[in-house]
Amino acid sequence: MDLSSHLQHKAFKLLAKVAAREQVETYVVGGYVRDLLLYGEEATAKDIDIVVVGSGIKMAEKLRDSIPGEVHLAVFKNFGTAMLKWERTEIEFVGARKESYRSTSRKPTVENGSLEDDQNRRDFTINAMAISLNPKSFGTLLDPFDGQKHLEEKLIKTPLNPGDTFSDDPLRMLRGIRFATRLGFHIEQETLHAISENRERIGIISQERITEELNKIMMCECPSVGFKLLESTGLLEIIFPELDQMKGVDEVDGQRHKDNFYHTLEVLDNITRNTDDLWLRWAALLHDIAKPRTRKFEPGTGWTFHAHEFIGAKMIPNLFRKMKLPLNEKMKYVQKMVLLHLRPIVLSQDVVTDSAVRRLIFDAGDDLEDLMTLCEADITSKNEKRVKRHLRNFAIVREKIVEIEGKDHVRNFQPPISGDKIQQVFGIEPSRPVGIIKNAIKEAILDGEIPNNYEAAYQKMLALGKELGLSVQNPG
């Protein structure tokens, strides 16, 4: 197959000239070729992988010297690779190689090899295609494993024996699931079976690499596909046992609860339609994470999950630490979403009081819109009337939020009276009464007992001081 007319990027023709001059076989490989066949030239990624039968570093240097103007070249001698950044494109160079593996490591022993050797070591047939950049065969597709056919069939399949492929490098199991999720492909049966058979091998992969793949699955259009594949192959139980434990339905006296694993995946899919924020998607995945720990059957009531939002929020730091996710404001954001995810739901099912809305606005702060998005995604009932009722009630809550926020300005507010002011007026040092007065003023504002302004807060402070036996020393 001739793809020369599709190789429009100026790097390709320049590379062909350099390859001819240096008499070195050069090919574009991997994801660029796959996406070119899937989406066409305009939709391909802004990174290009080049395989050279020889030194990839030398070819990168020769290309750099042929480009007018300044380009950035990074050389990684230990890996035999080089990365050239040209305008908005990253071009990675590597020498063709063959690999052999030890059972205890995914790091191979590498030797120089042919293009065939290099294609043999690729993870999947759709990633094992190459396009020649050599003068006599420029633009020719080299597809020894029917990758183009598998693209048409929407099939994920390994080039060689899948058991060997996954045993050698177990990260490929997660990559296969990620490609199936992202592309909407299915995994060939023997390949899928080999993932199950080799699932324990995932233990030699670092948590950072595992989490990187999970994040990529999370950012797919329908991430539930990936998590269902992780579950069915047994990988989920190993890499994310807390999520795997959410599976299943218990029954007592004819009463059943919903399967919280599949409910969670529905919530995750729902929220992807409204946000590209990875951390809000993580909040959706983890919002009910404590339900297995809080599940209880109460006669006369049925199945309950009391305080699962509080226990779930407490689980987040340890989960993030174990998964090597950032222990910073991202973690705190997810923790906050998990803690608060029931609040708007409770409001939507009850009479919406000004006080309850004020507290929701205050507690959620700038994340209130995200919280509402999460709660709306949490509606997974198959009953269309129930869904419409919930959404209608959420709309009422949103209207009330706008009304209260416009009137009372309580989002991220600080009480009009500071601790320093309380100390000054009553002539006291930092002490427990200062905290009591300051907190009581905040509660009075949130409850609507007093308006959110200085004068009202000052009068409330005087009344509270009197109750605590304090006398005014500096009334200024």
URJO-V259005 format. One record per residue. SS is DSSP state (H for helix, E for strand, L for the rest). PHI is phi in degrees with one decimal (999 if undefined). OMEGA is omega in whole degrees, -180 to 180 (* if undefined). Layout:
ss={SS SS}
phi={PHI PHI}
omega={OMEGA OMEGA}
This chain:
ss={L E L H H H L L L H H H H H H H H H H H H H L L L E E E E L H H H H H H H H H L H H H L L L E E E E E E L L L H H H H H H H H H H H L L L L L E E E E E L L L L E E E E E E L L E E E E E E E L E E E E L L L L L L L L E E E E L L H H H H H H L L L L H H H L L E E E L L H H H L L E E E L L L L H H H H H H H L E E L L L L L H H H H H H H L L H H H H H H H H H H H H H L L E E L H H H H H H H H H L H H H H H H L L H H H H H H H H H H H H L L L L L H H H H H H H H H L L H H H H H L H H H H L L L L L L E E L L E E L L L H H H H H H H H H H H H H L L L L L H H H H H H H H H L L L L H H H H L E E E L L L E E E L L L H H H H H H H H H H H H H H H H L L L L L H H H H H H H H H H H H L L H H H H H H L L L L L H H H H H H H H H H H H H H H H H H H H H H H H L L L L L L H H H H H H H H H H H H H H H H H H H H H H H H H L L L L L L L L L L H H H H H H H H L L L L L H H H H H H H H H H H H H H H L L L L L L L H H H H H H H H H H H H H H L L L L L L L L L}
phi={999 -98.0 -111.7 -59.3 -69.7 -93.2 -89.2 -86.6 -61.8 -64.0 -65.0 -66.6 -69.0 -68.6 -62.3 -60.4 -65.0 -65.4 -61.3 -66.5 -66.0 -87.7 54.6 -124.6 -65.4 -136.7 -141.5 -94.6 -135.5 72.2 -60.5 -63.3 -64.8 -56.5 -71.0 -62.3 -72.2 -78.1 -119.3 92.6 -56.3 -68.3 -97.5 -72.4 -67.8 -90.2 -130.2 -128.9 -102.7 -117.4 -108.4 -118.8 -82.4 149.9 -91.6 -66.1 -63.9 -62.8 -64.4 -62.0 -65.7 -64.4 -65.2 -56.4 -68.7 -93.2 -93.0 -68.1 87.5 -95.9 -129.0 -97.1 -125.1 -111.3 -111.7 -120.1 -62.4 -61.7 -103.6 67.9 -125.8 -145.8 -122.9 -110.2 -101.9 -123.9 55.2 -100.9 -113.5 -105.2 -115.7 -102.8 -113.7 -148.3 -78.0 -57.9 -149.8 -119.3 -130.4 -134.8 -119.8 -98.0 -67.5 -93.8 -149.2 -92.3 -87.1 -83.6 -84.4 -110.2 -128.7 -61.7 -148.0 -94.4 -58.9 -60.6 -58.6 -66.1 -69.0 -61.7 -86.8 -70.4 -74.1 -136.1 -59.0 -72.5 -107.1 -103.6 -86.3 -135.9 -121.4 -70.1 -112.0 -89.0 -52.8 -75.1 -130.2 -53.2 88.9 -77.5 -81.7 -110.4 -132.9 -72.0 -118.4 62.8 -61.0 -63.5 -62.6 -70.1 -61.7 -65.7 -85.5 55.6 -123.0 -101.1 -148.2 -81.8 -65.9 -111.7 -56.1 -64.2 -60.9 -67.3 -58.6 -80.7 -67.5 -62.4 -137.1 -64.0 -60.5 -61.2 -63.2 -69.2 -63.8 -61.7 -65.8 -65.7 -63.0 -60.1 -70.2 -69.3 -91.5 73.7 -96.1 -113.7 -91.0 -55.3 -57.7 -65.3 -66.5 -63.9 -61.5 -65.9 -63.4 -61.0 -65.8 -106.1 -58.5 -65.8 -65.2 -60.8 -62.7 -89.1 -92.2 -66.8 -61.5 -59.1 -69.2 -62.9 -65.8 -59.5 -69.3 -61.4 -61.2 -67.8 -64.0 -59.3 -89.1 -75.8 -66.2 -134.4 -63.8 -59.0 -56.6 -65.6 -69.1 -67.5 -68.1 -60.1 -70.4 -68.4 -87.7 86.7 -69.9 -60.7 -59.6 -86.3 -93.7 -152.0 -60.0 -62.7 -75.4 -61.4 -69.0 -79.1 -68.6 100.9 -129.8 -98.0 -136.4 -136.9 51.9 77.8 -105.3 -120.3 -102.7 -74.0 -74.9 -71.5 -66.9 -71.2 -61.4 -60.5 -66.4 -64.3 -61.9 -61.5 -62.6 -60.1 -73.7 -64.6 -73.6 -121.7 -154.7 -105.2 -77.9 -56.5 -77.3 -69.7 -66.9 -62.5 -61.1 -63.9 -67.2 -104.9 -63.1 -112.2 -60.8 -91.5 -60.8 -60.5 -81.0 -112.3 -66.4 -153.4 -99.4 -115.7 -54.5 87.7 -113.7 104.6 -77.3 -127.7 -136.6 -57.2 64.7 -65.1 -71.3 -71.5 -68.1 -60.0 -62.4 -70.0 -75.8 -59.2 -57.4 -66.4 -62.7 -63.1 -64.0 -65.7 -83.3 59.9 -88.6 -66.2 -95.8 -130.0 -64.3 -65.4 -62.9 -64.5 -64.0 -63.3 -59.6 -64.0 -62.2 -63.8 -62.6 -97.2 -64.0 -87.4 -59.4 -64.1 -65.3 -61.6 -60.0 -70.5 -98.7 -130.3 -68.9 -85.1 -89.7 -58.4 -62.8 -65.1 -68.6 -57.6 -66.7 -64.0 -61.4 -65.7 -70.9 -80.9 58.4 -70.6 -96.1 -61.6 -64.1 -63.3 -62.6 -65.6 -61.9 -62.6 -65.8 -68.4 -68.6 -75.2 -86.5 -122.4 -62.3 -85.1 -84.0 -62.4 -65.0 -65.0 -60.4 -61.4 -65.2 -60.9 -65.5 -64.6 -67.4 -63.9 -62.2 -64.9 -61.2 -61.4 -61.0 -66.1 -61.2 -61.0 -63.6 -67.0 -62.5 -66.7 -89.7 -110.9 50.4 -99.2 -66.6 56.6 -75.9 -111.0 -52.4 -59.3 -104.2 -87.6 -61.9 -61.5 -65.7 -62.2 -62.0 -65.0 -63.4 -97.6 63.1 -122.5 -83.9 -53.4 -161.8 -60.3 -58.7 -61.1 -63.6 -62.5 -65.8 -61.8 -67.5 -66.0 -64.5 -59.3 -63.8 -64.5 -68.5 -64.9 -79.7 79.4 -69.6 -133.1 -72.8 -85.3 -145.8 -64.6 -61.3 -63.2 -67.0 -65.2 -64.8 -64.2 -61.3 -62.3 -66.2 -67.7 -61.4 -62.6 -63.5 -89.9 80.3 -94.9 -115.9 -73.6 -106.7 -133.7 -76.4 -67.9}
omega={-178 -179 -174 -179 -179 -179 -173 -178 -175 179 -173 -178 177 177 179 179 -180 180 179 -178 -177 -178 180 178 -176 -176 168 -171 167 -172 179 180 179 -176 175 179 -179 -167 -176 -174 -174 -175 -177 -178 -180 172 -174 177 -179 173 -180 174 -173 -178 176 -179 -180 179 178 179 179 178 179 -178 -179 -177 176 -179 -175 174 -177 178 176 -178 180 -172 -179 -178 -179 -177 175 180 179 178 -177 -175 -177 -176 174 -178 -179 -178 175 175 176 -174 170 -171 169 -171 168 -175 -175 -175 174 178 -174 164 -171 173 173 -177 179 174 180 177 -178 179 179 -175 -178 -174 -176 -176 -178 177 -175 179 179 174 -178 171 -179 -171 -175 -177 -175 177 -179 178 177 -168 -174 -175 178 179 180 177 -180 172 180 -180 -177 -172 173 -176 179 179 -179 -179 -174 178 178 -178 -176 177 178 -178 -175 178 180 177 179 178 178 178 178 178 178 -179 -176 -174 -176 -180 172 -178 180 -168 -180 178 179 179 -179 176 178 -177 -175 -172 -179 180 -180 -180 180 -180 -180 180 180 -180 178 -179 176 178 178 178 179 175 180 -176 176 -178 -180 -173 -180 179 -179 -178 175 176 176 -180 -175 179 -179 179 -176 -179 -178 -172 -178 -174 -179 177 179 -179 179 -178 169 -179 176 179 175 180 178 -180 -179 171 -180 176 -173 176 -178 173 -180 179 175 179 179 177 180 -173 180 179 -174 -179 171 -178 -179 -173 173 175 175 178 178 -179 -173 -170 180 -171 -178 -178 176 -178 -174 -177 -179 176 -180 -180 -179 180 -178 -178 179 178 -174 175 -179 178 180 -180 177 179 178 -180 -171 -179 180 177 179 179 -179 -177 -177 172 -173 179 -177 -178 177 178 -180 178 179 178 179 179 179 -179 -172 -167 178 -171 179 179 178 178 -176 -178 -174 174 -175 180 177 -177 -179 179 177 -178 177 179 -178 -176 -178 179 -177 -179 -176 -179 177 179 178 177 177 -177 178 176 -177 178 -176 -179 175 179 -174 180 180 179 180 180 179 -179 177 179 176 178 178 178 179 178 -180 178 180 -179 -177 -179 179 -176 -169 177 -175 -180 180 -175 170 179 -177 179 -179 176 179 -180 179 179 -178 -175 -176 177 -178 177 173 -173 -178 179 178 179 -180 -178 -178 -179 -180 177 179 -179 -180 178 -179 179 -179 -180 176 176 -178 176 -172 -174 -180 -180 179 180 177 179 -180 -179 180 178 179 179 -179 178 180 178 -178 179 -178 -173 -177 *}
